[in-house]
Amino acid sequence: MSHTPTPEQDAIVEGGLTGDDITIEAGAGTGKTSTLKLFARAAGRKRGAYLAYNKSIATDAAKEFPSTVVCKTAHSFAYGAVGRQYAHRLNGPRVPARQAAIILGLNEPVKVGETMLAPQQLARLVAETIQRFCYSDDRQIQRMNVPLVNGLDKAGQAELAKYLVPIAQKAWDDDLTQLNGQLRYTHDCYLKQWILTDPVIHADYVLLDEAQDSNPAVAGLVSRQPAQRILVGDRAQAIYGWRGATDAMASFDGRRFQLSQSFRFGPAVAAEANKWLSLLDNTDLRLTGYERIQSRVEPLDAPDAVLCRSNAGAIIRVIDALGQGRRAALVGGGNDIRRMAEAAERLQAGIPTDHPDLFAFTSWREVQEYVEMDAGGSDLRVFVRLIDKHGAREVMRVCDALVDERYADTIVSTAHKAKGREWGRVLIADDFPEPKVKEDGSTRIARDEVMLAYVAVTRAQQVLDRYGLSWVDRYAGGPVPAAAPVPVVGKVHPEHAILPDAPDPLAELAGISDDADTMPLVEHPADVIAEELTGPTPAPGAGCTGGRPCFLCDPAVRATWPAPVTAGASRG
């Protein structure tokens, strides 16, 4: 490490040398791995085991930790003990869903509630159930391991779980744990098999990094070790609960320490991060910015990265970039989005799809009704509107046009995929929704949304454009944006009118009710009045240099608005 250890780091090293179990809550950019290295060096000849979140982290750690520490992923530990025996299955050919259904004895469709599920769809659900079992700390497959299916009601979901659990358990016992099995065998299978043997890691202390995102299987493994256990992570970044991760730090006994001095960004970004931390009831952590970094929170016209709430929101930003002749990269690639677009196209043509998020539907109309009428469809709503606005073929074309980050003019990422990354100049996109006001006048920001916002704003090093999350000031201090409209100096260019759910700021100015919030911004009746008040909008592509400025094109205009109001945003 390039700086003198902080008092917090010194206290952690001293606490660790007592042999006590400890938990380290480490804020974004606070040097948690550097702190573990300090402890390992101070521990002298004691043997350590560092469990890394992924292979690249383990490889980098092995170069810097002392030789007394073994740096591996949990999978690497498990492969040496169990996985190598199944190498022939790991390297075997893929097993298509239809073939897996035959192996499982699923030969006929099954009706669950009002939904008919084909054998290959059931086979996919069995495979996902087993995967969720592998992530869990359960000894046997449970109903809670069965995934939720879009389009099934609560009764149908319970019926499906009751049907699938015994099939999945039999598949685990009679095939996946056997050397001569036929089903697809994954790395998670041998990890689970190893953990079920209650193995002992031969070390004097075990370091679990990114403990807030460990799955229950790995967290349980560490909790049962007869060695000193040291957990480190940022509980405010526990954003993978939707895929089975658990916050091991929440229930772990041991002395608790904090790392609050960030070395990623300066005081301005730290202050913005602290607004989101103040909304979490399970942490008193507050970050201190690094004084040597003069970070700023201000509008950006040329960010290094644009962070979005959803995959669909990210594709909208890519479309915008391509439309302006810029090369765009999407962190993680566009394959998942392309497959969903392909599934949507099939449903639009009346052809069933095997896509795991859409296979319970027989038509695109069913999907549209589901996302508008059922609260369970909220995660699909933006994607459905994206397809309805641009078409499945256009979304696929955009995915095919993506370039590698090395050659991109614009890097776009979801906040989930940005975790662990950092950029100099970051713009927060406008698809982070502010919570709706309830009937009693109260509002509540969902806990997972608070954590995701915290992850997003802490990716910036020098400059943060908090555009899509500036509404936090209404909930966590800072200058509260005025409720009344401010003078209009321009309107949104038509090419930016992406999503059809944005309230129109010009309607407020003109005194027109904006109850019909499903109307596209540029088609709102208020535009007629706004035209008279402000003059014509520049032609698409004219940007802010050839006429009146646009809310999206001109960061100076954007900064004058009390909340992010664009064609793709909602002020709730």
Stockholm file with secondary structure:
# STOCKHOLM 1.0

chainA/1-572         MSHTPTPEQDAIVEGGLTGDDITIEAGAGTGKTSTLKLFARAAGRKRGAYLAYNKSIATDAAKEFPSTVVCKTAHSFAYGAVGRQYAHRLNGPRVPARQAAIILGLNEPVKVGETMLAPQQLARLVAETIQRFCYSDDRQIQRMNVPLVNGLDKAGQAELAKYLVPIAQKAWDDDLTQLNGQLRYTHDCYLKQWILTDPVIHADYVLLDEAQDSNPAVAGLVSRQPAQRILVGDRAQAIYGWRGATDAMASFDGRRFQLSQSFRFGPAVAAEANKWLSLLDNTDLRLTGYERIQSRVEPLDAPDAVLCRSNAGAIIRVIDALGQGRRAALVGGGNDIRRMAEAAERLQAGIPTDHPDLFAFTSWREVQEYVEMDAGGSDLRVFVRLIDKHGAREVMRVCDALVDERYADTIVSTAHKAKGREWGRVLIADDFPEPKVKEDGSTRIARDEVMLAYVAVTRAQQVLDRYGLSWVDRYAGGPVPAAAPVPVVGKVHPEHAILPDAPDPLAELAGISDDADTMPLVEHPADVIAEELTGPTPAPGAGCTGGRPCFLCDPAVRATWPAPVTAGASRG
#=GR chainA/1-572 SS CCSCCCHHHHHHHHHHTTTCCEEEEECTTSCHHHHHHHHHHHTTTCCEEEEESSHHHHHHHHHHSCTTEEEEEHHHHHHHHTGGGGHHHHTSCCCCHHHHHHHHTCCSCEEETTEEECHHHHHHHHHHHHHHHHHSCCSSCCGGGSCCCTTCCHHHHHHHHHHHHHHHHHHIIIIITSTTCCSCCCHHHHHHHHHTTCCCCCSSEEEETTGGGCCHHHHHHHHTCSSEEEEEECGGGCCCGGGTCCCHHHHCCSEEEEECBCSSSCHHHHHHHHHHHTTCTTCCCCCBCCTTSCCEECCCSSCSEEEESSHHHHHHHHHHHHHTTCCEEETTCSHHHHHHHHHHHHHHTTCCCCCTTTTTCSSHHHHHHHHHHCGGGHHHHHHHHHHHHHCHHHHHHHHHTCCCGGGCSEEEEEHHHHTTCCEEEEEECSCSCCCCCCTTSCCCCCHHHHHHHHHHHTTEEEEEECGGGGGGGGTSSSSCCCSSCCCCCCCCCGGGCCCTTCCCHHHHHHTCCCCCTTSCGGGSTHHHHHHHHHCCCCCTTCTTTSSSCCTTTCHHHHHHSSSCCSTTCCCC
#=GC SS_cons         CCSCCCHHHHHHHHHHTTTCCEEEEECTTSCHHHHHHHHHHHTTTCCEEEEESSHHHHHHHHHHSCTTEEEEEHHHHHHHHTGGGGHHHHTSCCCCHHHHHHHHTCCSCEEETTEEECHHHHHHHHHHHHHHHHHSCCSSCCGGGSCCCTTCCHHHHHHHHHHHHHHHHHHIIIIITSTTCCSCCCHHHHHHHHHTTCCCCCSSEEEETTGGGCCHHHHHHHHTCSSEEEEEECGGGCCCGGGTCCCHHHHCCSEEEEECBCSSSCHHHHHHHHHHHTTCTTCCCCCBCCTTSCCEECCCSSCSEEEESSHHHHHHHHHHHHHTTCCEEETTCSHHHHHHHHHHHHHHTTCCCCCTTTTTCSSHHHHHHHHHHCGGGHHHHHHHHHHHHHCHHHHHHHHHTCCCGGGCSEEEEEHHHHTTCCEEEEEECSCSCCCCCCTTSCCCCCHHHHHHHHHHHTTEEEEEECGGGGGGGGTSSSSCCCSSCCCCCCCCCGGGCCCTTCCCHHHHHHTCCCCCTTSCGGGSTHHHHHHHHHCCCCCTTCTTTSSSCCTTTCHHHHHHSSSCCSTTCCCC
//
